[in-house]
Amino acid sequence: MKLVGVEFVVVSAAWDAHHTMIPYFGTQIFDIALAPAPLPFDNYQLHVWVWRHNPSGIFTKFNPRVSCL
């Protein structure tokens, strides 16, 4: 295994209790992910492909150059 990216996950109920805006990192706004997939709770996610170039962009959800196989 080799680390190629990072995914930040924020529980939306906890975040929304104290904030009116969606979380962001710099100028990048997190994606909204609703339960049940892939997690059993509503959340905000940010994908960052730091150690493997993603031709689709550094903050996109999937990287065509990465496989779990």
mmCIF file of the N, C-alpha and C atoms, coordinates in Angstrom:
data_MODEL
# 
_entry.id   MODEL 
# 
loop_
_atom_site.group_PDB 
_atom_site.id 
_atom_site.type_symbol 
_atom_site.label_atom_id 
_atom_site.label_alt_id 
_atom_site.label_comp_id 
_atom_site.label_asym_id 
_atom_site.label_entity_id 
_atom_site.label_seq_id 
_atom_site.pdbx_PDB_ins_code 
_atom_site.Cartn_x 
_atom_site.Cartn_y 
_atom_site.Cartn_z 
_atom_site.occupancy 
_atom_site.B_iso_or_equiv 
_atom_site.pdbx_formal_charge 
_atom_site.auth_seq_id 
_atom_site.auth_comp_id 
_atom_site.auth_asym_id 
_atom_site.auth_atom_id 
_atom_site.pdbx_PDB_model_num 
ATOM 1   N N  . MET A 1 1  ? 0.830   -1.182 0.000   1.00 0.00 ? 1  MET A N  1 
ATOM 2   C CA . MET A 1 1  ? 0.000   0.000  0.000   1.00 0.00 ? 1  MET A CA 1 
ATOM 3   C C  . MET A 1 1  ? 0.873   1.244  0.000   1.00 0.00 ? 1  MET A C  1 
ATOM 4   N N  . LYS A 1 2  ? 0.322   2.293  -0.605  1.00 0.00 ? 2  LYS A N  1 
ATOM 5   C CA . LYS A 1 2  ? 1.049   3.546  -0.689  1.00 0.00 ? 2  LYS A CA 1 
ATOM 6   C C  . LYS A 1 2  ? 0.044   4.697  -0.562  1.00 0.00 ? 2  LYS A C  1 
ATOM 7   N N  . LEU A 1 3  ? 0.338   5.653  0.298   1.00 0.00 ? 3  LEU A N  1 
ATOM 8   C CA . LEU A 1 3  ? -0.535  6.812  0.487   1.00 0.00 ? 3  LEU A CA 1 
ATOM 9   C C  . LEU A 1 3  ? -0.450  7.712  -0.742  1.00 0.00 ? 3  LEU A C  1 
ATOM 10  N N  . VAL A 1 4  ? -1.606  7.978  -1.362  1.00 0.00 ? 4  VAL A N  1 
ATOM 11  C CA . VAL A 1 4  ? -1.623  8.800  -2.572  1.00 0.00 ? 4  VAL A CA 1 
ATOM 12  C C  . VAL A 1 4  ? -2.509  10.035 -2.425  1.00 0.00 ? 4  VAL A C  1 
ATOM 13  N N  . GLY A 1 5  ? -3.369  10.042 -1.408  1.00 0.00 ? 5  GLY A N  1 
ATOM 14  C CA . GLY A 1 5  ? -4.276  11.164 -1.209  1.00 0.00 ? 5  GLY A CA 1 
ATOM 15  C C  . GLY A 1 5  ? -4.847  11.143 0.188   1.00 0.00 ? 5  GLY A C  1 
ATOM 16  N N  . VAL A 1 6  ? -5.617  12.175 0.500   1.00 0.00 ? 6  VAL A N  1 
ATOM 17  C CA . VAL A 1 6  ? -6.222  12.324 1.819   1.00 0.00 ? 6  VAL A CA 1 
ATOM 18  C C  . VAL A 1 6  ? -7.688  12.681 1.637   1.00 0.00 ? 6  VAL A C  1 
ATOM 19  N N  . GLU A 1 7  ? -8.537  12.154 2.502   1.00 0.00 ? 7  GLU A N  1 
ATOM 20  C CA . GLU A 1 7  ? -9.945  12.532 2.491   1.00 0.00 ? 7  GLU A CA 1 
ATOM 21  C C  . GLU A 1 7  ? -10.292 13.078 3.869   1.00 0.00 ? 7  GLU A C  1 
ATOM 22  N N  . PHE A 1 8  ? -10.755 14.314 3.905   1.00 0.00 ? 8  PHE A N  1 
ATOM 23  C CA . PHE A 1 8  ? -11.221 14.926 5.137   1.00 0.00 ? 8  PHE A CA 1 
ATOM 24  C C  . PHE A 1 8  ? -12.725 14.701 5.235   1.00 0.00 ? 8  PHE A C  1 
ATOM 25  N N  . VAL A 1 9  ? -13.210 14.248 6.393   1.00 0.00 ? 9  VAL A N  1 
ATOM 26  C CA . VAL A 1 9  ? -14.635 14.005 6.614   1.00 0.00 ? 9  VAL A CA 1 
ATOM 27  C C  . VAL A 1 9  ? -15.063 14.780 7.853   1.00 0.00 ? 9  VAL A C  1 
ATOM 28  N N  . VAL A 1 10 ? -16.141 15.558 7.713   1.00 0.00 ? 10 VAL A N  1 
ATOM 29  C CA . VAL A 1 10 ? -16.695 16.328 8.820   1.00 0.00 ? 10 VAL A CA 1 
ATOM 30  C C  . VAL A 1 10 ? -18.160 15.912 8.977   1.00 0.00 ? 10 VAL A C  1 
ATOM 31  N N  . VAL A 1 11 ? -18.555 15.510 10.182  1.00 0.00 ? 11 VAL A N  1 
ATOM 32  C CA . VAL A 1 11 ? -19.947 15.137 10.450  1.00 0.00 ? 11 VAL A CA 1 
ATOM 33  C C  . VAL A 1 11 ? -20.801 16.394 10.299  1.00 0.00 ? 11 VAL A C  1 
ATOM 34  N N  . SER A 1 12 ? -21.760 16.359 9.387   1.00 0.00 ? 12 SER A N  1 
ATOM 35  C CA . SER A 1 12 ? -22.518 17.578 9.080   1.00 0.00 ? 12 SER A CA 1 
ATOM 36  C C  . SER A 1 12 ? -23.362 18.071 10.255  1.00 0.00 ? 12 SER A C  1 
ATOM 37  N N  . ALA A 1 13 ? -23.945 17.168 11.051  1.00 0.00 ? 13 ALA A N  1 
ATOM 38  C CA . ALA A 1 13 ? -24.759 17.603 12.195  1.00 0.00 ? 13 ALA A CA 1 
ATOM 39  C C  . ALA A 1 13 ? -23.919 18.389 13.194  1.00 0.00 ? 13 ALA A C  1 
ATOM 40  N N  . ALA A 1 14 ? -22.716 17.937 13.460  1.00 0.00 ? 14 ALA A N  1 
ATOM 41  C CA . ALA A 1 14 ? -21.828 18.638 14.393  1.00 0.00 ? 14 ALA A CA 1 
ATOM 42  C C  . ALA A 1 14 ? -21.385 19.983 13.824  1.00 0.00 ? 14 ALA A C  1 
ATOM 43  N N  . TRP A 1 15 ? -21.044 20.005 12.545  1.00 0.00 ? 15 TRP A N  1 
ATOM 44  C CA . TRP A 1 15 ? -20.610 21.244 11.904  1.00 0.00 ? 15 TRP A CA 1 
ATOM 45  C C  . TRP A 1 15 ? -21.757 22.261 11.833  1.00 0.00 ? 15 TRP A C  1 
ATOM 46  N N  . ASP A 1 16 ? -22.913 21.793 11.375  1.00 0.00 ? 16 ASP A N  1 
ATOM 47  C CA . ASP A 1 16 ? -24.058 22.685 11.168  1.00 0.00 ? 16 ASP A CA 1 
ATOM 48  C C  . ASP A 1 16 ? -24.588 23.269 12.472  1.00 0.00 ? 16 ASP A C  1 
ATOM 49  N N  . ALA A 1 17 ? -24.340 22.609 13.586  1.00 0.00 ? 17 ALA A N  1 
ATOM 50  C CA . ALA A 1 17 ? -24.787 23.120 14.890  1.00 0.00 ? 17 ALA A CA 1 
ATOM 51  C C  . ALA A 1 17 ? -24.087 24.422 15.265  1.00 0.00 ? 17 ALA A C  1 
ATOM 52  N N  . HIS A 1 18 ? -22.913 24.673 14.673  1.00 0.00 ? 18 HIS A N  1 
ATOM 53  C CA . HIS A 1 18 ? -22.126 25.854 15.040  1.00 0.00 ? 18 HIS A CA 1 
ATOM 54  C C  . HIS A 1 18 ? -21.768 26.763 13.864  1.00 0.00 ? 18 HIS A C  1 
ATOM 55  N N  . HIS A 1 19 ? -22.147 26.371 12.645  1.00 0.00 ? 19 HIS A N  1 
ATOM 56  C CA . HIS A 1 19 ? -21.763 27.141 11.461  1.00 0.00 ? 19 HIS A CA 1 
ATOM 57  C C  . HIS A 1 19 ? -22.944 27.273 10.504  1.00 0.00 ? 19 HIS A C  1 
ATOM 58  N N  . THR A 1 20 ? -22.930 28.325 9.714   1.00 0.00 ? 20 THR A N  1 
ATOM 59  C CA . THR A 1 20 ? -23.984 28.515 8.717   1.00 0.00 ? 20 THR A CA 1 
ATOM 60  C C  . THR A 1 20 ? -23.498 28.204 7.307   1.00 0.00 ? 20 THR A C  1 
ATOM 61  N N  . MET A 1 21 ? -22.187 28.070 7.128   1.00 0.00 ? 21 MET A N  1 
ATOM 62  C CA . MET A 1 21 ? -21.606 27.775 5.811   1.00 0.00 ? 21 MET A CA 1 
ATOM 63  C C  . MET A 1 21 ? -21.036 26.364 5.785   1.00 0.00 ? 21 MET A C  1 
ATOM 64  N N  . ILE A 1 22 ? -20.934 25.813 4.593   1.00 0.00 ? 22 ILE A N  1 
ATOM 65  C CA . ILE A 1 22 ? -20.267 24.524 4.393   1.00 0.00 ? 22 ILE A CA 1 
ATOM 66  C C  . ILE A 1 22 ? -18.777 24.713 4.697   1.00 0.00 ? 22 ILE A C  1 
ATOM 67  N N  . PRO A 1 23 ? -18.112 23.705 5.298   1.00 0.00 ? 23 PRO A N  1 
ATOM 68  C CA . PRO A 1 23 ? -16.684 23.859 5.572   1.00 0.00 ? 23 PRO A CA 1 
ATOM 69  C C  . PRO A 1 23 ? -15.875 24.016 4.283   1.00 0.00 ? 23 PRO A C  1 
ATOM 70  N N  . TYR A 1 24 ? -14.722 24.632 4.411   1.00 0.00 ? 24 TYR A N  1 
ATOM 71  C CA . TYR A 1 24 ? -13.854 24.840 3.263   1.00 0.00 ? 24 TYR A CA 1 
ATOM 72  C C  . TYR A 1 24 ? -12.401 24.790 3.704   1.00 0.00 ? 24 TYR A C  1 
ATOM 73  N N  . PHE A 1 25 ? -11.529 24.538 2.754   1.00 0.00 ? 25 PHE A N  1 
ATOM 74  C CA . PHE A 1 25 ? -10.086 24.504 2.968   1.00 0.00 ? 25 PHE A CA 1 
ATOM 75  C C  . PHE A 1 25 ? -9.480  25.481 1.981   1.00 0.00 ? 25 PHE A C  1 
ATOM 76  N N  . GLY A 1 26 ? -8.978  26.588 2.461   1.00 0.00 ? 26 GLY A N  1 
ATOM 77  C CA . GLY A 1 26 ? -8.530  27.648 1.558   1.00 0.00 ? 26 GLY A CA 1 
ATOM 78  C C  . GLY A 1 26 ? -9.737  28.187 0.821   1.00 0.00 ? 26 GLY A C  1 
ATOM 79  N N  . THR A 1 27 ? -9.759  28.032 -0.487  1.00 0.00 ? 27 THR A N  1 
ATOM 80  C CA . THR A 1 27 ? -10.916 28.459 -1.278  1.00 0.00 ? 27 THR A CA 1 
ATOM 81  C C  . THR A 1 27 ? -11.742 27.266 -1.760  1.00 0.00 ? 27 THR A C  1 
ATOM 82  N N  . GLN A 1 28 ? -11.357 26.054 -1.355  1.00 0.00 ? 28 GLN A N  1 
ATOM 83  C CA . GLN A 1 28 ? -12.039 24.842 -1.813  1.00 0.00 ? 28 GLN A CA 1 
ATOM 84  C C  . GLN A 1 28 ? -13.156 24.460 -0.848  1.00 0.00 ? 28 GLN A C  1 
ATOM 85  N N  . ILE A 1 29 ? -14.393 24.414 -1.331  1.00 0.00 ? 29 ILE A N  1 
ATOM 86  C CA . ILE A 1 29 ? -15.551 24.034 -0.521  1.00 0.00 ? 29 ILE A CA 1 
ATOM 87  C C  . ILE A 1 29 ? -15.676 22.512 -0.496  1.00 0.00 ? 29 ILE A C  1 
ATOM 88  N N  . PHE A 1 30 ? -15.993 21.961 0.667   1.00 0.00 ? 30 PHE A N  1 
ATOM 89  C CA . PHE A 1 30 ? -16.187 20.519 0.818   1.00 0.00 ? 30 PHE A CA 1 
ATOM 90  C C  . PHE A 1 30 ? -17.410 20.065 0.031   1.00 0.00 ? 30 PHE A C  1 
ATOM 91  N N  . ASP A 1 31 ? -17.422 18.777 -0.375  1.00 0.00 ? 31 ASP A N  1 
ATOM 92  C CA . ASP A 1 31 ? -18.579 18.155 -1.013  1.00 0.00 ? 31 ASP A CA 1 
ATOM 93  C C  . ASP A 1 31 ? -19.568 17.713 0.059   1.00 0.00 ? 31 ASP A C  1 
ATOM 94  N N  . ILE A 1 32 ? -20.851 17.660 -0.289  1.00 0.00 ? 32 ILE A N  1 
ATOM 95  C CA . ILE A 1 32 ? -21.871 17.146 0.618   1.00 0.00 ? 32 ILE A CA 1 
ATOM 96  C C  . ILE A 1 32 ? -22.102 15.680 0.286   1.00 0.00 ? 32 ILE A C  1 
ATOM 97  N N  . ALA A 1 33 ? -22.062 14.821 1.312   1.00 0.00 ? 33 ALA A N  1 
ATOM 98  C CA . ALA A 1 33 ? -22.313 13.391 1.130   1.00 0.00 ? 33 ALA A CA 1 
ATOM 99  C C  . ALA A 1 33 ? -23.430 12.983 2.079   1.00 0.00 ? 33 ALA A C  1 
ATOM 100 N N  . LEU A 1 34 ? -24.497 12.447 1.536   1.00 0.00 ? 34 LEU A N  1 
ATOM 101 C CA . LEU A 1 34 ? -25.650 12.058 2.346   1.00 0.00 ? 34 LEU A CA 1 
ATOM 102 C C  . LEU A 1 34 ? -25.634 10.563 2.647   1.00 0.00 ? 34 LEU A C  1 
ATOM 103 N N  . ALA A 1 35 ? -26.060 10.211 3.844   1.00 0.00 ? 35 ALA A N  1 
ATOM 104 C CA . ALA A 1 35 ? -26.140 8.807  4.253   1.00 0.00 ? 35 ALA A CA 1 
ATOM 105 C C  . ALA A 1 35 ? -27.183 8.109  3.388   1.00 0.00 ? 35 ALA A C  1 
ATOM 106 N N  . PRO A 1 36 ? -27.101 6.834  3.162   1.00 0.00 ? 36 PRO A N  1 
ATOM 107 C CA . PRO A 1 36 ? -26.242 5.886  3.857   1.00 0.00 ? 36 PRO A CA 1 
ATOM 108 C C  . PRO A 1 36 ? -24.922 5.587  3.164   1.00 0.00 ? 36 PRO A C  1 
ATOM 109 N N  . ALA A 1 37 ? -24.711 6.090  1.965   1.00 0.00 ? 37 ALA A N  1 
ATOM 110 C CA . ALA A 1 37 ? -23.463 5.713  1.289   1.00 0.00 ? 37 ALA A CA 1 
ATOM 111 C C  . ALA A 1 37 ? -22.550 6.912  1.124   1.00 0.00 ? 37 ALA A C  1 
ATOM 112 N N  . PRO A 1 38 ? -21.285 6.807  1.301   1.00 0.00 ? 38 PRO A N  1 
ATOM 113 C CA . PRO A 1 38 ? -20.568 5.625  1.757   1.00 0.00 ? 38 PRO A CA 1 
ATOM 114 C C  . PRO A 1 38 ? -20.508 5.504  3.282   1.00 0.00 ? 38 PRO A C  1 
ATOM 115 N N  . LEU A 1 39 ? -20.876 6.555  4.015   1.00 0.00 ? 39 LEU A N  1 
ATOM 116 C CA . LEU A 1 39 ? -20.868 6.501  5.477   1.00 0.00 ? 39 LEU A CA 1 
ATOM 117 C C  . LEU A 1 39 ? -22.302 6.531  6.002   1.00 0.00 ? 39 LEU A C  1 
ATOM 118 N N  . PRO A 1 40 ? -22.533 6.019  7.205   1.00 0.00 ? 40 PRO A N  1 
ATOM 119 C CA . PRO A 1 40 ? -23.899 5.943  7.729   1.00 0.00 ? 40 PRO A CA 1 
ATOM 120 C C  . PRO A 1 40 ? -24.423 7.252  8.322   1.00 0.00 ? 40 PRO A C  1 
ATOM 121 N N  . PHE A 1 41 ? -23.780 8.367  8.027   1.00 0.00 ? 41 PHE A N  1 
ATOM 122 C CA . PHE A 1 41 ? -24.221 9.664  8.533   1.00 0.00 ? 41 PHE A CA 1 
ATOM 123 C C  . PHE A 1 41 ? -23.949 10.723 7.476   1.00 0.00 ? 41 PHE A C  1 
ATOM 124 N N  . ASP A 1 42 ? -24.743 11.787 7.464   1.00 0.00 ? 42 ASP A N  1 
ATOM 125 C CA . ASP A 1 42 ? -24.512 12.892 6.533   1.00 0.00 ? 42 ASP A CA 1 
ATOM 126 C C  . ASP A 1 42 ? -23.187 13.557 6.898   1.00 0.00 ? 42 ASP A C  1 
ATOM 127 N N  . ASN A 1 43 ? -22.430 13.939 5.873   1.00 0.00 ? 43 ASN A N  1 
ATOM 128 C CA . ASN A 1 43 ? -21.116 14.517 6.151   1.00 0.00 ? 43 ASN A CA 1 
ATOM 129 C C  . ASN A 1 43 ? -20.668 15.413 5.011   1.00 0.00 ? 43 ASN A C  1 
ATOM 130 N N  . TYR A 1 44 ? -19.617 16.143 5.288   1.00 0.00 ? 44 TYR A N  1 
ATOM 131 C CA . TYR A 1 44 ? -18.929 16.951 4.281   1.00 0.00 ? 44 TYR A CA 1 
ATOM 132 C C  . TYR A 1 44 ? -17.588 16.276 4.036   1.00 0.00 ? 44 TYR A C  1 
ATOM 133 N N  . GLN A 1 45 ? -17.175 16.217 2.761   1.00 0.00 ? 45 GLN A N  1 
ATOM 134 C CA . GLN A 1 45 ? -15.926 15.547 2.409   1.00 0.00 ? 45 GLN A CA 1 
ATOM 135 C C  . GLN A 1 45 ? -15.072 16.426 1.510   1.00 0.00 ? 45 GLN A C  1 
ATOM 136 N N  . LEU A 1 46 ? -13.777 16.310 1.690   1.00 0.00 ? 46 LEU A N  1 
ATOM 137 C CA . LEU A 1 46 ? -12.834 16.955 0.777   1.00 0.00 ? 46 LEU A CA 1 
ATOM 138 C C  . LEU A 1 46 ? -11.761 15.942 0.438   1.00 0.00 ? 46 LEU A C  1 
ATOM 139 N N  . HIS A 1 47 ? -11.613 15.652 -0.840  1.00 0.00 ? 47 HIS A N  1 
ATOM 140 C CA . HIS A 1 47 ? -10.595 14.731 -1.333  1.00 0.00 ? 47 HIS A CA 1 
ATOM 141 C C  . HIS A 1 47 ? -9.424  15.550 -1.843  1.00 0.00 ? 47 HIS A C  1 
ATOM 142 N N  . VAL A 1 48 ? -8.209  15.157 -1.461  1.00 0.00 ? 48 VAL A N  1 
ATOM 143 C CA . VAL A 1 48 ? -7.011  15.876 -1.895  1.00 0.00 ? 48 VAL A CA 1 
ATOM 144 C C  . VAL A 1 48 ? -5.989  14.854 -2.372  1.00 0.00 ? 48 VAL A C  1 
ATOM 145 N N  . TRP A 1 49 ? -5.679  14.896 -3.654  1.00 0.00 ? 49 TRP A N  1 
ATOM 146 C CA . TRP A 1 49 ? -4.704  13.978 -4.251  1.00 0.00 ? 49 TRP A CA 1 
ATOM 147 C C  . TRP A 1 49 ? -3.332  14.637 -4.186  1.00 0.00 ? 49 TRP A C  1 
ATOM 148 N N  . VAL A 1 50 ? -2.624  14.381 -3.113  1.00 0.00 ? 50 VAL A N  1 
ATOM 149 C CA . VAL A 1 50 ? -1.364  15.069 -2.841  1.00 0.00 ? 50 VAL A CA 1 
ATOM 150 C C  . VAL A 1 50 ? -0.165  14.320 -3.403  1.00 0.00 ? 50 VAL A C  1 
ATOM 151 N N  . TRP A 1 51 ? -0.150  13.003 -3.268  1.00 0.00 ? 51 TRP A N  1 
ATOM 152 C CA . TRP A 1 51 ? 1.033   12.235 -3.643  1.00 0.00 ? 51 TRP A CA 1 
ATOM 153 C C  . TRP A 1 51 ? 0.881   11.456 -4.941  1.00 0.00 ? 51 TRP A C  1 
ATOM 154 N N  . ARG A 1 52 ? -0.249  11.627 -5.642  1.00 0.00 ? 52 ARG A N  1 
ATOM 155 C CA . ARG A 1 52 ? -0.447  11.009 -6.947  1.00 0.00 ? 52 ARG A CA 1 
ATOM 156 C C  . ARG A 1 52 ? -1.208  12.007 -7.810  1.00 0.00 ? 52 ARG A C  1 
ATOM 157 N N  . HIS A 1 53 ? -0.614  12.412 -8.898  1.00 0.00 ? 53 HIS A N  1 
ATOM 158 C CA . HIS A 1 53 ? -1.256  13.397 -9.781  1.00 0.00 ? 53 HIS A CA 1 
ATOM 159 C C  . HIS A 1 53 ? -2.620  12.898 -10.237 1.00 0.00 ? 53 HIS A C  1 
ATOM 160 N N  . ASN A 1 54 ? -3.600  13.773 -10.196 1.00 0.00 ? 54 ASN A N  1 
ATOM 161 C CA . ASN A 1 54 ? -4.932  13.450 -10.681 1.00 0.00 ? 54 ASN A CA 1 
ATOM 162 C C  . ASN A 1 54 ? -5.219  14.347 -11.880 1.00 0.00 ? 54 ASN A C  1 
ATOM 163 N N  . PRO A 1 55 ? -5.314  13.782 -13.078 1.00 0.00 ? 55 PRO A N  1 
ATOM 164 C CA . PRO A 1 55 ? -5.572  14.599 -14.269 1.00 0.00 ? 55 PRO A CA 1 
ATOM 165 C C  . PRO A 1 55 ? -6.936  15.286 -14.217 1.00 0.00 ? 55 PRO A C  1 
ATOM 166 N N  . SER A 1 56 ? -7.831  14.811 -13.349 1.00 0.00 ? 56 SER A N  1 
ATOM 167 C CA . SER A 1 56 ? -9.145  15.432 -13.203 1.00 0.00 ? 56 SER A CA 1 
ATOM 168 C C  . SER A 1 56 ? -9.125  16.610 -12.240 1.00 0.00 ? 56 SER A C  1 
ATOM 169 N N  . GLY A 1 57 ? -8.044  16.778 -11.502 1.00 0.00 ? 57 GLY A N  1 
ATOM 170 C CA . GLY A 1 57 ? -7.914  17.885 -10.553 1.00 0.00 ? 57 GLY A CA 1 
ATOM 171 C C  . GLY A 1 57 ? -7.577  17.390 -9.161  1.00 0.00 ? 57 GLY A C  1 
ATOM 172 N N  . ILE A 1 58 ? -6.871  18.205 -8.414  1.00 0.00 ? 58 ILE A N  1 
ATOM 173 C CA . ILE A 1 58 ? -6.382  17.807 -7.094  1.00 0.00 ? 58 ILE A CA 1 
ATOM 174 C C  . ILE A 1 58 ? -7.510  17.556 -6.094  1.00 0.00 ? 58 ILE A C  1 
ATOM 175 N N  . PHE A 1 59 ? -8.662  18.240 -6.253  1.00 0.00 ? 59 PHE A N  1 
ATOM 176 C CA . PHE A 1 59 ? -9.752  18.120 -5.282  1.00 0.00 ? 59 PHE A CA 1 
ATOM 177 C C  . PHE A 1 59 ? -10.939 17.286 -5.777  1.00 0.00 ? 59 PHE A C  1 
ATOM 178 N N  . THR A 1 60 ? -10.801 16.572 -6.869  1.00 0.00 ? 60 THR A N  1 
ATOM 179 C CA . THR A 1 60 ? -11.923 15.766 -7.359  1.00 0.00 ? 60 THR A CA 1 
ATOM 180 C C  . THR A 1 60 ? -12.049 14.478 -6.549  1.00 0.00 ? 60 THR A C  1 
ATOM 181 N N  . LYS A 1 61 ? -13.242 13.908 -6.568  1.00 0.00 ? 61 LYS A N  1 
ATOM 182 C CA . LYS A 1 61 ? -13.549 12.761 -5.721  1.00 0.00 ? 61 LYS A CA 1 
ATOM 183 C C  . LYS A 1 61 ? -12.770 11.502 -6.107  1.00 0.00 ? 61 LYS A C  1 
ATOM 184 N N  . PHE A 1 62 ? -12.621 11.250 -7.391  1.00 0.00 ? 62 PHE A N  1 
ATOM 185 C CA . PHE A 1 62 ? -11.957 10.030 -7.849  1.00 0.00 ? 62 PHE A CA 1 
ATOM 186 C C  . PHE A 1 62 ? -10.741 10.372 -8.705  1.00 0.00 ? 62 PHE A C  1 
ATOM 187 N N  . ASN A 1 63 ? -9.758  9.480  -8.672  1.00 0.00 ? 63 ASN A N  1 
ATOM 188 C CA . ASN A 1 63 ? -8.544  9.639  -9.462  1.00 0.00 ? 63 ASN A CA 1 
ATOM 189 C C  . ASN A 1 63 ? -8.436  8.450  -10.411 1.00 0.00 ? 63 ASN A C  1 
ATOM 190 N N  . PRO A 1 64 ? -8.521  8.686  -11.722 1.00 0.00 ? 64 PRO A N  1 
ATOM 191 C CA . PRO A 1 64 ? -8.464  7.573  -12.670 1.00 0.00 ? 64 PRO A CA 1 
ATOM 192 C C  . PRO A 1 64 ? -7.122  6.841  -12.670 1.00 0.00 ? 64 PRO A C  1 
ATOM 193 N N  . ARG A 1 65 ? -6.106  7.423  -12.055 1.00 0.00 ? 65 ARG A N  1 
ATOM 194 C CA . ARG A 1 65 ? -4.788  6.780  -11.994 1.00 0.00 ? 65 ARG A CA 1 
ATOM 195 C C  . ARG A 1 65 ? -4.614  5.897  -10.761 1.00 0.00 ? 65 ARG A C  1 
ATOM 196 N N  . VAL A 1 66 ? -5.634  5.815  -9.908  1.00 0.00 ? 66 VAL A N  1 
ATOM 197 C CA . VAL A 1 66 ? -5.532  5.057  -8.662  1.00 0.00 ? 66 VAL A CA 1 
ATOM 198 C C  . VAL A 1 66 ? -6.546  3.914  -8.675  1.00 0.00 ? 66 VAL A C  1 
ATOM 199 N N  . SER A 1 67 ? -6.093  2.748  -8.279  1.00 0.00 ? 67 SER A N  1 
ATOM 200 C CA . SER A 1 67 ? -6.947  1.577  -8.172  1.00 0.00 ? 67 SER A CA 1 
ATOM 201 C C  . SER A 1 67 ? -6.730  0.919  -6.822  1.00 0.00 ? 67 SER A C  1 
ATOM 202 N N  . CYS A 1 68 ? -7.763  0.329  -6.279  1.00 0.00 ? 68 CYS A N  1 
ATOM 203 C CA . CYS A 1 68 ? -7.650  -0.400 -5.006  1.00 0.00 ? 68 CYS A CA 1 
ATOM 204 C C  . CYS A 1 68 ? -7.228  -1.838 -5.218  1.00 0.00 ? 68 CYS A C  1 
ATOM 205 N N  . LEU A 1 69 ? -7.016  -2.221 -6.455  1.00 0.00 ? 69 LEU A N  1 
ATOM 206 C CA . LEU A 1 69 ? -6.623  -3.607 -6.757  1.00 0.00 ? 69 LEU A CA 1 
ATOM 207 C C  . LEU A 1 69 ? -5.147  -3.800 -6.667  1.00 0.00 ? 69 LEU A C  1 
# 
